[in-house]
């Protein structure tokens, strides 16, 4: 599984970086963060102990649906859905839609945090 580099910077710094990339003034290097948080607190909320345990269950058990993941974890499907949508927004999981189900897939198993 791949390693994900996560950056922490102010909203202004993240915006300035995005504008520099868009204008061609900055070429992102492979070792630069792809995901950015504006504070350590917001990162801690998304990668809490419970959420990292959830990622581990998804990675190891490979559930076929959210209801199967709910069975594996004992968490309510509505709670899982909200949590996974947040993780998907940050690029930590991918929600693969099949005919009638949605299957979560973890995109990284290791995280490196870089504060700017």
Biopython code that builds the backbone (N, CA, C, O; Angstrom):
import numpy as np
from Bio.PDB.StructureBuilder import StructureBuilder

atoms = [
    (1, "UNK", "N", (0.861, -1.173, 0.000)),
    (1, "UNK", "CA", (0.000, 0.000, 0.000)),
    (1, "UNK", "C", (0.901, 1.227, 0.000)),
    (1, "UNK", "O", (2.040, 1.169, 0.463)),
    (2, "UNK", "N", (0.402, 2.303, -0.505)),
    (2, "UNK", "CA", (1.254, 3.466, -0.680)),
    (2, "UNK", "C", (1.289, 4.379, 0.534)),
    (2, "UNK", "O", (0.409, 4.345, 1.394)),
    (3, "UNK", "N", (2.327, 5.189, 0.576)),
    (3, "UNK", "CA", (2.519, 6.177, 1.621)),
    (3, "UNK", "C", (1.927, 7.491, 1.126)),
    (3, "UNK", "O", (2.152, 7.884, -0.019)),
    (4, "UNK", "N", (1.172, 8.170, 1.987)),
    (4, "UNK", "CA", (0.554, 9.430, 1.615)),
    (4, "UNK", "C", (1.200, 10.552, 2.413)),
    (4, "UNK", "O", (1.311, 10.478, 3.636)),
    (5, "UNK", "N", (1.625, 11.593, 1.703)),
    (5, "UNK", "CA", (2.227, 12.750, 2.359)),
    (5, "UNK", "C", (1.143, 13.795, 2.547)),
    (5, "UNK", "O", (0.464, 14.182, 1.595)),
    (6, "UNK", "N", (0.987, 14.249, 3.789)),
    (6, "UNK", "CA", (-0.043, 15.212, 4.153)),
    (6, "UNK", "C", (0.639, 16.485, 4.649)),
    (6, "UNK", "O", (1.557, 16.432, 5.468)),
    (7, "UNK", "N", (0.183, 17.617, 4.147)),
    (7, "UNK", "CA", (0.749, 18.895, 4.557)),
    (7, "UNK", "C", (-0.180, 19.657, 5.476)),
    (7, "UNK", "O", (-1.400, 19.501, 5.424)),
    (8, "UNK", "N", (0.417, 20.485, 6.322)),
    (8, "UNK", "CA", (-0.342, 21.375, 7.193)),
    (8, "UNK", "C", (0.172, 22.779, 6.933)),
    (8, "UNK", "O", (1.358, 23.058, 7.111)),
    (9, "UNK", "N", (-0.723, 23.661, 6.510)),
    (9, "UNK", "CA", (-0.361, 25.051, 6.223)),
    (9, "UNK", "C", (-1.613, 25.910, 6.376)),
    (9, "UNK", "O", (-2.732, 25.400, 6.429)),
    (10, "UNK", "N", (-1.405, 27.197, 6.444)),
    (10, "UNK", "CA", (-2.544, 28.109, 6.545)),
    (10, "UNK", "C", (-3.349, 28.072, 5.253)),
    (10, "UNK", "O", (-2.844, 27.673, 4.203)),
    (11, "UNK", "N", (-4.592, 28.489, 5.343)),
    (11, "UNK", "CA", (-5.456, 28.549, 4.168)),
    (11, "UNK", "C", (-4.833, 29.442, 3.093)),
    (11, "UNK", "O", (-4.894, 29.125, 1.905)),
    (12, "UNK", "N", (-4.234, 30.557, 3.513)),
    (12, "UNK", "CA", (-3.601, 31.473, 2.572)),
    (12, "UNK", "C", (-2.422, 30.810, 1.863)),
    (12, "UNK", "O", (-2.241, 30.994, 0.660)),
    (13, "UNK", "N", (-1.623, 30.044, 2.597)),
    (13, "UNK", "CA", (-0.467, 29.368, 1.997)),
    (13, "UNK", "C", (-0.912, 28.295, 1.012)),
    (13, "UNK", "O", (-0.312, 28.143, -0.052)),
    (14, "UNK", "N", (-1.951, 27.557, 1.355)),
    (14, "UNK", "CA", (-2.470, 26.515, 0.461)),
    (14, "UNK", "C", (-3.017, 27.158, -0.807)),
    (14, "UNK", "O", (-2.778, 26.665, -1.909)),
    (15, "UNK", "N", (-3.744, 28.248, -0.653)),
    (15, "UNK", "CA", (-4.308, 28.957, -1.805)),
    (15, "UNK", "C", (-3.197, 29.524, -2.692)),
    (15, "UNK", "O", (-3.261, 29.409, -3.916)),
    (16, "UNK", "N", (-2.185, 30.130, -2.082)),
    (16, "UNK", "CA", (-1.067, 30.694, -2.848)),
    (16, "UNK", "C", (-0.336, 29.594, -3.616)),
    (16, "UNK", "O", (0.062, 29.798, -4.763)),
    (17, "UNK", "N", (-0.161, 28.442, -2.996)),
    (17, "UNK", "CA", (0.493, 27.312, -3.664)),
    (17, "UNK", "C", (-0.331, 26.849, -4.858)),
    (17, "UNK", "O", (0.214, 26.605, -5.934)),
    (18, "UNK", "N", (-1.639, 26.726, -4.672)),
    (18, "UNK", "CA", (-2.519, 26.289, -5.765)),
    (18, "UNK", "C", (-2.469, 27.276, -6.928)),
    (18, "UNK", "O", (-2.431, 26.863, -8.087)),
    (19, "UNK", "N", (-2.469, 28.576, -6.631)),
    (19, "UNK", "CA", (-2.384, 29.585, -7.684)),
    (19, "UNK", "C", (-1.045, 29.530, -8.410)),
    (19, "UNK", "O", (-0.989, 29.704, -9.628)),
    (20, "UNK", "N", (0.031, 29.289, -7.667)),
    (20, "UNK", "CA", (1.359, 29.181, -8.279)),
    (20, "UNK", "C", (1.431, 27.970, -9.203)),
    (20, "UNK", "O", (2.041, 28.037, -10.270)),
    (21, "UNK", "N", (0.820, 26.883, -8.804)),
    (21, "UNK", "CA", (0.780, 25.685, -9.650)),
    (21, "UNK", "C", (-0.042, 25.969, -10.902)),
    (21, "UNK", "O", (0.371, 25.635, -12.013)),
    (22, "UNK", "N", (-1.211, 26.589, -10.717)),
    (22, "UNK", "CA", (-2.104, 26.867, -11.845)),
    (22, "UNK", "C", (-1.459, 27.817, -12.853)),
    (22, "UNK", "O", (-1.684, 27.686, -14.056)),
    (23, "UNK", "N", (-0.665, 28.768, -12.375)),
    (23, "UNK", "CA", (-0.034, 29.737, -13.277)),
    (23, "UNK", "C", (1.273, 29.219, -13.872)),
    (23, "UNK", "O", (1.866, 29.871, -14.731)),
    (24, "UNK", "N", (1.721, 28.056, -13.421)),
    (24, "UNK", "CA", (2.961, 27.484, -13.950)),
    (24, "UNK", "C", (4.206, 27.964, -13.238)),
    (24, "UNK", "O", (5.317, 27.640, -13.658)),
    (25, "UNK", "N", (4.048, 28.735, -12.162)),
    (25, "UNK", "CA", (5.197, 29.233, -11.407)),
    (25, "UNK", "C", (5.782, 28.191, -10.455)),
    (25, "UNK", "O", (6.904, 28.338, -9.971)),
    (26, "UNK", "N", (5.011, 27.141, -10.195)),
    (26, "UNK", "CA", (5.494, 26.089, -9.291)),
    (26, "UNK", "C", (5.140, 24.724, -9.873)),
    (26, "UNK", "O", (3.994, 24.474, -10.248)),
    (27, "UNK", "N", (6.121, 23.862, -9.943)),
    (27, "UNK", "CA", (5.920, 22.485, -10.409)),
    (27, "UNK", "C", (6.020, 21.577, -9.184)),
    (27, "UNK", "O", (7.106, 21.427, -8.625)),
    (28, "UNK", "N", (4.906, 20.963, -8.753)),
    (28, "UNK", "CA", (4.960, 20.104, -7.558)),
    (28, "UNK", "C", (5.922, 18.928, -7.760)),
    (28, "UNK", "O", (5.923, 18.273, -8.802)),
    (29, "UNK", "N", (6.728, 18.685, -6.743)),
    (29, "UNK", "CA", (7.650, 17.548, -6.768)),
    (29, "UNK", "C", (6.941, 16.324, -6.200)),
    (29, "UNK", "O", (5.982, 16.461, -5.441)),
    (30, "UNK", "N", (7.403, 15.134, -6.562)),
    (30, "UNK", "CA", (6.734, 13.907, -6.088)),
    (30, "UNK", "C", (6.688, 13.772, -4.569)),
    (30, "UNK", "O", (5.787, 13.118, -4.042)),
    (31, "UNK", "N", (7.641, 14.376, -3.852)),
    (31, "UNK", "CA", (7.680, 14.234, -2.393)),
    (31, "UNK", "C", (6.884, 15.317, -1.666)),
    (31, "UNK", "O", (6.904, 15.371, -0.436)),
    (32, "UNK", "N", (6.183, 16.184, -2.408)),
    (32, "UNK", "CA", (5.362, 17.223, -1.783)),
    (32, "UNK", "C", (3.991, 16.670, -1.417)),
    (32, "UNK", "O", (3.492, 15.749, -2.063)),
    (33, "UNK", "N", (3.390, 17.233, -0.382)),
    (33, "UNK", "CA", (2.042, 16.789, 0.009)),
    (33, "UNK", "C", (1.035, 16.969, -1.117)),
    (33, "UNK", "O", (1.091, 17.932, -1.881)),
    (34, "UNK", "N", (0.118, 16.023, -1.196)),
    (34, "UNK", "CA", (-0.990, 16.105, -2.147)),
    (34, "UNK", "C", (-2.270, 16.523, -1.423)),
    (34, "UNK", "O", (-3.200, 17.051, -2.032)),
    (35, "UNK", "N", (-2.298, 16.279, -0.127)),
    (35, "UNK", "CA", (-3.460, 16.595, 0.714)),
    (35, "UNK", "C", (-3.011, 17.632, 1.731)),
    (35, "UNK", "O", (-1.943, 17.515, 2.332)),
    (36, "UNK", "N", (-3.850, 18.654, 1.914)),
    (36, "UNK", "CA", (-3.509, 19.730, 2.842)),
    (36, "UNK", "C", (-4.601, 19.924, 3.886)),
    (36, "UNK", "O", (-5.792, 19.857, 3.583)),
    (37, "UNK", "N", (-4.171, 20.167, 5.120)),
    (37, "UNK", "CA", (-5.051, 20.537, 6.220)),
    (37, "UNK", "C", (-4.599, 21.896, 6.718)),
    (37, "UNK", "O", (-3.421, 22.240, 6.625)),
    (38, "UNK", "N", (-5.541, 22.670, 7.249)),
    (38, "UNK", "CA", (-5.187, 24.004, 7.720)),
    (38, "UNK", "C", (-4.753, 24.031, 9.185)),
    (38, "UNK", "O", (-4.294, 25.062, 9.678)),
    (39, "UNK", "N", (-4.896, 22.907, 9.878)),
    (39, "UNK", "CA", (-4.442, 22.847, 11.268)),
    (39, "UNK", "C", (-4.208, 21.399, 11.680)),
    (39, "UNK", "O", (-4.741, 20.462, 11.085)),
    (40, "UNK", "N", (-3.410, 21.253, 12.699)),
    (40, "UNK", "CA", (-3.164, 19.931, 13.263)),
    (40, "UNK", "C", (-4.462, 19.377, 13.852)),
    (40, "UNK", "O", (-4.701, 18.169, 13.827)),
    (41, "UNK", "N", (-5.291, 20.270, 14.379)),
    (41, "UNK", "CA", (-6.574, 19.855, 14.970)),
    (41, "UNK", "C", (-7.486, 19.219, 13.912)),
    (41, "UNK", "O", (-8.082, 18.171, 14.164)),
    (42, "UNK", "N", (-7.601, 19.839, 12.738)),
    (42, "UNK", "CA", (-8.464, 19.277, 11.689)),
    (42, "UNK", "C", (-7.899, 17.953, 11.179)),
    (42, "UNK", "O", (-8.660, 17.036, 10.867)),
    (43, "UNK", "N", (-6.590, 17.846, 11.092)),
    (43, "UNK", "CA", (-5.967, 16.572, 10.715)),
    (43, "UNK", "C", (-6.274, 15.507, 11.759)),
    (43, "UNK", "O", (-6.607, 14.373, 11.415)),
    (44, "UNK", "N", (-6.163, 15.872, 13.039)),
    (44, "UNK", "CA", (-6.412, 14.919, 14.125)),
    (44, "UNK", "C", (-7.858, 14.432, 14.127)),
    (44, "UNK", "O", (-8.123, 13.291, 14.506)),
    (45, "UNK", "N", (-8.793, 15.279, 13.711)),
    (45, "UNK", "CA", (-10.196, 14.861, 13.652)),
    (45, "UNK", "C", (-10.418, 13.825, 12.550)),
    (45, "UNK", "O", (-11.152, 12.855, 12.742)),
    (46, "UNK", "N", (-9.783, 14.034, 11.402)),
    (46, "UNK", "CA", (-9.970, 13.114, 10.273)),
    (46, "UNK", "C", (-9.191, 11.822, 10.484)),
    (46, "UNK", "O", (-9.682, 10.745, 10.146)),
    (47, "UNK", "N", (-7.979, 11.913, 11.041)),
    (47, "UNK", "CA", (-7.165, 10.711, 11.269)),
    (47, "UNK", "C", (-7.121, 10.354, 12.752)),
    (47, "UNK", "O", (-6.061, 10.047, 13.297)),
    (48, "UNK", "N", (-8.270, 10.399, 13.387)),
    (48, "UNK", "CA", (-8.364, 10.010, 14.799)),
    (48, "UNK", "C", (-8.052, 8.521, 14.948)),
    (48, "UNK", "O", (-7.967, 7.801, 13.954)),
    (49, "UNK", "N", (-7.885, 8.068, 16.171)),
    (49, "UNK", "CA", (-7.626, 6.648, 16.427)),
    (49, "UNK", "C", (-8.742, 5.779, 15.838)),
    (49, "UNK", "O", (-8.477, 4.758, 15.204)),
    (50, "UNK", "N", (-9.994, 6.201, 16.058)),
    (50, "UNK", "CA", (-11.135, 5.429, 15.542)),
    (50, "UNK", "C", (-11.123, 5.374, 14.012)),
    (50, "UNK", "O", (-11.396, 4.328, 13.421)),
    (51, "UNK", "N", (-10.809, 6.494, 13.382)),
    (51, "UNK", "CA", (-10.811, 6.518, 11.923)),
    (51, "UNK", "C", (-9.634, 5.733, 11.329)),
    (51, "UNK", "O", (-9.772, 5.104, 10.280)),
    (52, "UNK", "N", (-8.489, 5.770, 11.996)),
    (52, "UNK", "CA", (-7.366, 4.943, 11.525)),
    (52, "UNK", "C", (-7.692, 3.458, 11.701)),
    (52, "UNK", "O", (-7.306, 2.639, 10.868)),
    (53, "UNK", "N", (-8.392, 3.109, 12.769)),
    (53, "UNK", "CA", (-8.835, 1.718, 12.953)),
    (53, "UNK", "C", (-9.830, 1.335, 11.855)),
    (53, "UNK", "O", (-9.802, 0.210, 11.356)),
    (54, "UNK", "N", (-10.705, 2.267, 11.482)),
    (54, "UNK", "CA", (-11.651, 2.028, 10.399)),
    (54, "UNK", "C", (-10.900, 1.776, 9.084)),
    (54, "UNK", "O", (-11.244, 0.857, 8.340)),
    (55, "UNK", "N", (-9.894, 2.577, 8.802)),
    (55, "UNK", "CA", (-9.086, 2.368, 7.595)),
    (55, "UNK", "C", (-8.420, 0.993, 7.611)),
    (55, "UNK", "O", (-8.332, 0.329, 6.578)),
    (56, "UNK", "N", (-7.957, 0.573, 8.772)),
    (56, "UNK", "CA", (-7.310, -0.738, 8.897)),
    (56, "UNK", "C", (-8.306, -1.866, 8.608)),
    (56, "UNK", "O", (-7.967, -2.833, 7.925)),
    (57, "UNK", "N", (-9.533, -1.745, 9.125)),
    (57, "UNK", "CA", (-10.566, -2.760, 8.869)),
    (57, "UNK", "C", (-10.883, -2.820, 7.378)),
    (57, "UNK", "O", (-11.001, -3.907, 6.811)),
    (58, "UNK", "N", (-11.020, -1.670, 6.748)),
    (58, "UNK", "CA", (-11.309, -1.643, 5.306)),
    (58, "UNK", "C", (-10.170, -2.300, 4.528)),
    (58, "UNK", "O", (-10.407, -3.102, 3.625)),
    (59, "UNK", "N", (-8.944, -1.959, 4.882)),
    (59, "UNK", "CA", (-7.772, -2.504, 4.187)),
    (59, "UNK", "C", (-7.656, -4.012, 4.367)),
    (59, "UNK", "O", (-7.364, -4.727, 3.408)),
    (60, "UNK", "N", (-7.879, -4.503, 5.579)),
    (60, "UNK", "CA", (-7.689, -5.925, 5.868)),
    (60, "UNK", "C", (-8.889, -6.785, 5.487)),
    (60, "UNK", "O", (-8.715, -7.887, 4.966)),
    (61, "UNK", "N", (-10.102, -6.301, 5.737)),
    (61, "UNK", "CA", (-11.305, -7.104, 5.503)),
    (61, "UNK", "C", (-11.880, -6.954, 4.091)),
    (61, "UNK", "O", (-12.598, -7.832, 3.612)),
    (62, "UNK", "N", (-11.557, -5.829, 3.426)),
    (62, "UNK", "CA", (-12.051, -5.551, 2.074)),
    (62, "UNK", "C", (-13.573, -5.761, 1.959)),
    (62, "UNK", "O", (-14.025, -6.627, 1.209)),
    (63, "UNK", "N", (-14.354, -4.971, 2.699)),
    (63, "UNK", "CA", (-15.815, -5.142, 2.660)),
    (63, "UNK", "C", (-16.378, -4.851, 1.264)),
    (63, "UNK", "O", (-15.864, -4.001, 0.537)),
    (64, "UNK", "N", (-17.430, -5.564, 0.915)),
    (64, "UNK", "CA", (-18.080, -5.396, -0.387)),
    (64, "UNK", "C", (-19.098, -4.262, -0.392)),
    (64, "UNK", "O", (-19.544, -3.833, -1.457)),
    (65, "UNK", "N", (-19.468, -3.772, 0.791)),
    (65, "UNK", "CA", (-20.475, -2.719, 0.864)),
    (65, "UNK", "C", (-20.353, -1.991, 2.205)),
    (65, "UNK", "O", (-19.639, -2.428, 3.108)),
    (66, "UNK", "N", (-21.068, -0.872, 2.307)),
    (66, "UNK", "CA", (-21.084, -0.144, 3.578)),
    (66, "UNK", "C", (-21.787, -0.946, 4.663)),
    (66, "UNK", "O", (-21.397, -0.882, 5.829)),
    (67, "UNK", "N", (-22.830, -1.708, 4.291)),
    (67, "UNK", "CA", (-23.520, -2.502, 5.310)),
    (67, "UNK", "C", (-22.611, -3.610, 5.847)),
    (67, "UNK", "O", (-22.665, -3.941, 7.032)),
    (68, "UNK", "N", (-21.781, -4.181, 4.978)),
    (68, "UNK", "CA", (-20.844, -5.197, 5.460)),
    (68, "UNK", "C", (-19.785, -4.547, 6.356)),
    (68, "UNK", "O", (-19.380, -5.133, 7.360)),
    (69, "UNK", "N", (-19.339, -3.352, 6.000)),
    (69, "UNK", "CA", (-18.389, -2.638, 6.843)),
    (69, "UNK", "C", (-19.018, -2.318, 8.200)),
    (69, "UNK", "O", (-18.345, -2.397, 9.227)),
    (70, "UNK", "N", (-20.299, -1.957, 8.210)),
    (70, "UNK", "CA", (-21.010, -1.690, 9.467)),
    (70, "UNK", "C", (-21.026, -2.941, 10.339)),
    (70, "UNK", "O", (-20.860, -2.851, 11.555)),
    (71, "UNK", "N", (-21.224, -4.103, 9.729)),
    (71, "UNK", "CA", (-21.190, -5.363, 10.483)),
    (71, "UNK", "C", (-19.807, -5.609, 11.071)),
    (71, "UNK", "O", (-19.685, -6.004, 12.230)),
    (72, "UNK", "N", (-18.760, -5.375, 10.274)),
    (72, "UNK", "CA", (-17.385, -5.605, 10.736)),
    (72, "UNK", "C", (-17.001, -4.687, 11.893)),
    (72, "UNK", "O", (-16.272, -5.091, 12.799)),
    (73, "UNK", "N", (-17.497, -3.441, 11.856)),
    (73, "UNK", "CA", (-17.045, -2.445, 12.831)),
    (73, "UNK", "C", (-18.014, -2.202, 13.980)),
    (73, "UNK", "O", (-17.614, -1.681, 15.022)),
    (74, "UNK", "N", (-19.289, -2.572, 13.808)),
    (74, "UNK", "CA", (-20.283, -2.285, 14.833)),
    (74, "UNK", "C", (-20.729, -0.828, 14.818)),
    (74, "UNK", "O", (-21.435, -0.392, 15.728)),
    (75, "UNK", "N", (-20.331, -0.073, 13.803)),
    (75, "UNK", "CA", (-20.735, 1.330, 13.692)),
    (75, "UNK", "C", (-21.992, 1.435, 12.837)),
    (75, "UNK", "O", (-22.224, 0.605, 11.957)),
    (76, "UNK", "N", (-22.796, 2.452, 13.096)),
    (76, "UNK", "CA", (-24.030, 2.678, 12.334)),
    (76, "UNK", "C", (-23.688, 3.072, 10.897)),
    (76, "UNK", "O", (-22.750, 3.838, 10.676)),
    (77, "UNK", "N", (-24.432, 2.562, 9.923)),
    (77, "UNK", "CA", (-24.172, 2.917, 8.519)),
    (77, "UNK", "C", (-24.186, 4.424, 8.253)),
    (77, "UNK", "O", (-23.390, 4.915, 7.452)),
    (78, "UNK", "N", (-25.077, 5.158, 8.911)),
    (78, "UNK", "CA", (-25.126, 6.614, 8.696)),
    (78, "UNK", "C", (-23.845, 7.279, 9.186)),
    (78, "UNK", "O", (-23.333, 8.199, 8.548)),
    (79, "UNK", "N", (-23.329, 6.810, 10.324)),
    (79, "UNK", "CA", (-22.071, 7.326, 10.866)),
    (79, "UNK", "C", (-20.918, 6.999, 9.920)),
    (79, "UNK", "O", (-20.075, 7.851, 9.639)),
    (80, "UNK", "N", (-20.887, 5.767, 9.434)),
    (80, "UNK", "CA", (-19.839, 5.354, 8.502)),
    (80, "UNK", "C", (-19.892, 6.185, 7.228)),
    (80, "UNK", "O", (-18.858, 6.619, 6.720)),
    (81, "UNK", "N", (-21.072, 6.399, 6.724)),
    (81, "UNK", "CA", (-21.244, 7.154, 5.488)),
    (81, "UNK", "C", (-20.681, 8.562, 5.628)),
    (81, "UNK", "O", (-19.959, 9.026, 4.745)),
    (82, "UNK", "N", (-20.998, 9.246, 6.714)),
    (82, "UNK", "CA", (-20.481, 10.603, 6.955)),
    (82, "UNK", "C", (-18.962, 10.598, 7.064)),
    (82, "UNK", "O", (-18.287, 11.426, 6.452)),
    (83, "UNK", "N", (-18.432, 9.668, 7.839)),
    (83, "UNK", "CA", (-16.987, 9.584, 8.036)),
    (83, "UNK", "C", (-16.276, 9.302, 6.723)),
    (83, "UNK", "O", (-15.267, 9.935, 6.412)),
    (84, "UNK", "N", (-16.794, 8.357, 5.955)),
    (84, "UNK", "CA", (-16.151, 7.990, 4.693)),
    (84, "UNK", "C", (-16.252, 9.105, 3.656)),
    (84, "UNK", "O", (-15.343, 9.266, 2.843)),
    (85, "UNK", "N", (-17.330, 9.870, 3.668)),
    (85, "UNK", "CA", (-17.434, 11.010, 2.744)),
    (85, "UNK", "C", (-16.357, 12.044, 3.058)),
    (85, "UNK", "O", (-15.747, 12.610, 2.151)),
    (86, "UNK", "N", (-16.130, 12.285, 4.342)),
    (86, "UNK", "CA", (-15.071, 13.216, 4.734)),
    (86, "UNK", "C", (-13.711, 12.684, 4.298)),
    (86, "UNK", "O", (-12.901, 13.428, 3.746)),
    (87, "UNK", "N", (-13.459, 11.405, 4.543)),
    (87, "UNK", "CA", (-12.183, 10.802, 4.150)),
    (87, "UNK", "C", (-12.010, 10.802, 2.631)),
    (87, "UNK", "O", (-10.901, 10.973, 2.124)),
    (88, "UNK", "N", (-13.103, 10.612, 1.921)),
    (88, "UNK", "CA", (-13.037, 10.638, 0.457)),
    (88, "UNK", "C", (-12.707, 12.046, -0.031)),
    (88, "UNK", "O", (-11.948, 12.207, -0.987)),
    (89, "UNK", "N", (-13.263, 13.052, 0.609)),
    (89, "UNK", "CA", (-12.993, 14.441, 0.234)),
    (89, "UNK", "C", (-11.513, 14.773, 0.371)),
    (89, "UNK", "O", (-10.977, 15.563, -0.407)),
    (90, "UNK", "N", (-10.853, 14.176, 1.352)),
    (90, "UNK", "CA", (-9.424, 14.394, 1.548)),
    (90, "UNK", "C", (-8.562, 13.410, 0.751)),
    (90, "UNK", "O", (-7.335, 13.505, 0.787)),
    (91, "UNK", "N", (-9.171, 12.484, 0.044)),
    (91, "UNK", "CA", (-8.409, 11.549, -0.775)),
    (91, "UNK", "C", (-7.843, 10.355, -0.020)),
    (91, "UNK", "O", (-6.939, 9.681, -0.514)),
    (92, "UNK", "N", (-8.368, 10.087, 1.174)),
    (92, "UNK", "CA", (-7.870, 8.965, 1.977)),
    (92, "UNK", "C", (-8.518, 7.647, 1.576)),
    (92, "UNK", "O", (-7.900, 6.587, 1.681)),
    (93, "UNK", "N", (-9.763, 7.716, 1.117)),
    (93, "UNK", "CA", (-10.473, 6.526, 0.643)),
    (93, "UNK", "C", (-11.129, 6.850, -0.697)),
    (93, "UNK", "O", (-11.338, 8.011, -1.050)),
    (94, "UNK", "N", (-11.438, 5.807, -1.412)),
    (94, "UNK", "CA", (-12.194, 5.932, -2.650)),
    (94, "UNK", "C", (-13.467, 5.126, -2.474)),
    (94, "UNK", "O", (-13.433, 3.986, -2.010)),
    (95, "UNK", "N", (-14.584, 5.722, -2.844)),
    (95, "UNK", "CA", (-15.859, 5.022, -2.757)),
    (95, "UNK", "C", (-16.186, 4.499, -4.153)),
    (95, "UNK", "O", (-16.572, 5.268, -5.034)),
    (96, "UNK", "N", (-16.034, 3.204, -4.351)),
    (96, "UNK", "CA", (-16.292, 2.596, -5.656)),
    (96, "UNK", "C", (-17.746, 2.160, -5.732)),
    (96, "UNK", "O", (-18.216, 1.345, -4.938)),
    (97, "UNK", "N", (-18.435, 2.717, -6.696)),
    (97, "UNK", "CA", (-19.849, 2.421, -6.867)),
    (97, "UNK", "C", (-20.020, 1.284, -7.859)),
    (97, "UNK", "O", (-19.575, 1.365, -9.004)),
    (98, "UNK", "N", (-20.668, 0.228, -7.403)),
    (98, "UNK", "CA", (-21.006, -0.899, -8.262)),
    (98, "UNK", "C", (-22.485, -0.739, -8.627)),
    (98, "UNK", "O", (-23.051, 0.340, -8.451)),
    (99, "UNK", "N", (-23.098, -1.781, -9.121)),
    (99, "UNK", "CA", (-24.501, -1.673, -9.524)),
    (99, "UNK", "C", (-25.393, -1.143, -8.416)),
    (99, "UNK", "O", (-26.095, -0.149, -8.604)),
    (100, "UNK", "N", (-25.371, -1.794, -7.270)),
    (100, "UNK", "CA", (-26.276, -1.404, -6.177)),
    (100, "UNK", "C", (-25.579, -1.127, -4.857)),
    (100, "UNK", "O", (-26.234, -0.857, -3.849)),
    (101, "UNK", "N", (-24.288, -1.192, -4.858)),
    (101, "UNK", "CA", (-23.561, -0.993, -3.603)),
    (101, "UNK", "C", (-22.441, 0.019, -3.782)),
    (101, "UNK", "O", (-22.037, 0.349, -4.897)),
    (102, "UNK", "N", (-21.962, 0.491, -2.663)),
    (102, "UNK", "CA", (-20.799, 1.373, -2.617)),
    (102, "UNK", "C", (-19.768, 0.664, -1.757)),
    (102, "UNK", "O", (-20.050, 0.267, -0.627)),
    (103, "UNK", "N", (-18.571, 0.510, -2.307)),
    (103, "UNK", "CA", (-17.510, -0.226, -1.620)),
    (103, "UNK", "C", (-16.350, 0.719, -1.316)),
    (103, "UNK", "O", (-15.807, 1.333, -2.234)),
    (104, "UNK", "N", (-15.955, 0.849, -0.036)),
    (104, "UNK", "CA", (-14.828, 1.713, 0.304)),
    (104, "UNK", "C", (-13.494, 1.011, 0.025)),
    (104, "UNK", "O", (-13.339, -0.186, 0.270)),
    (105, "UNK", "N", (-12.547, 1.781, -0.488)),
    (105, "UNK", "CA", (-11.201, 1.277, -0.753)),
    (105, "UNK", "C", (-10.214, 2.288, -0.173)),
    (105, "UNK", "O", (-10.299, 3.481, -0.464)),
    (106, "UNK", "N", (-9.285, 1.811, 0.642)),
    (106, "UNK", "CA", (-8.279, 2.672, 1.261)),
    (106, "UNK", "C", (-7.202, 2.994, 0.228)),
    (106, "UNK", "O", (-6.742, 2.112, -0.497)),
    (107, "UNK", "N", (-6.806, 4.259, 0.167)),
    (107, "UNK", "CA", (-5.822, 4.683, -0.816)),
    (107, "UNK", "C", (-4.407, 4.756, -0.263)),
    (107, "UNK", "O", (-3.458, 4.888, -1.036)),
    (108, "UNK", "N", (-4.237, 4.675, 1.055)),
    (108, "UNK", "CA", (-2.900, 4.715, 1.651)),
    (108, "UNK", "C", (-2.930, 3.991, 2.995)),
    (108, "UNK", "O", (-3.948, 3.965, 3.686)),
    (109, "UNK", "N", (-1.799, 3.411, 3.339)),
    (109, "UNK", "CA", (-1.723, 2.711, 4.622)),
    (109, "UNK", "C", (-0.747, 3.373, 5.587)),
    (109, "UNK", "O", (-0.683, 3.016, 6.763)),
    (110, "UNK", "N", (0.000, 4.326, 5.087)),
    (110, "UNK", "CA", (0.985, 5.018, 5.915)),
    (110, "UNK", "C", (0.887, 6.507, 5.620)),
    (110, "UNK", "O", (0.688, 6.902, 4.471)),
    (111, "UNK", "N", (1.026, 7.333, 6.646)),
    (111, "UNK", "CA", (0.885, 8.761, 6.485)),
    (111, "UNK", "C", (2.127, 9.477, 7.007)),
    (111, "UNK", "O", (2.627, 9.169, 8.089)),
    (112, "UNK", "N", (2.617, 10.433, 6.225)),
    (112, "UNK", "CA", (3.731, 11.278, 6.621)),
    (112, "UNK", "C", (3.176, 12.687, 6.707)),
    (112, "UNK", "O", (2.575, 13.179, 5.752)),
    (113, "UNK", "N", (3.374, 13.344, 7.855)),
    (113, "UNK", "CA", (2.837, 14.682, 8.086)),
    (113, "UNK", "C", (3.977, 15.696, 7.953)),
    (113, "UNK", "O", (5.037, 15.546, 8.561)),
    (114, "UNK", "N", (3.733, 16.730, 7.144)),
    (114, "UNK", "CA", (4.710, 17.806, 6.968)),
    (114, "UNK", "C", (4.021, 19.130, 7.258)),
    (114, "UNK", "O", (3.055, 19.498, 6.590)),
    (115, "UNK", "N", (4.516, 19.830, 8.243)),
    (115, "UNK", "CA", (3.964, 21.146, 8.584)),
    (115, "UNK", "C", (4.784, 22.220, 7.884)),
    (115, "UNK", "O", (6.014, 22.203, 7.925)),
    (116, "UNK", "N", (4.093, 23.151, 7.243)),
    (116, "UNK", "CA", (4.784, 24.232, 6.523)),
    (116, "UNK", "C", (4.871, 25.471, 7.375)),
    (116, "UNK", "O", (5.418, 26.484, 6.939)),
]
sb = StructureBuilder()
sb.init_structure("model")
sb.init_model(0)
sb.init_chain("A")
sb.init_seg("    ")
for serial, (resi, resn, name, xyz) in enumerate(atoms, 1):
    if name == "N":
        sb.init_residue(resn, " ", resi, " ")
    sb.init_atom(name, np.array(xyz, "f"), 0.0, 1.0, " ", f" {name:<3s}", serial, name[0])
structure = sb.get_structure()
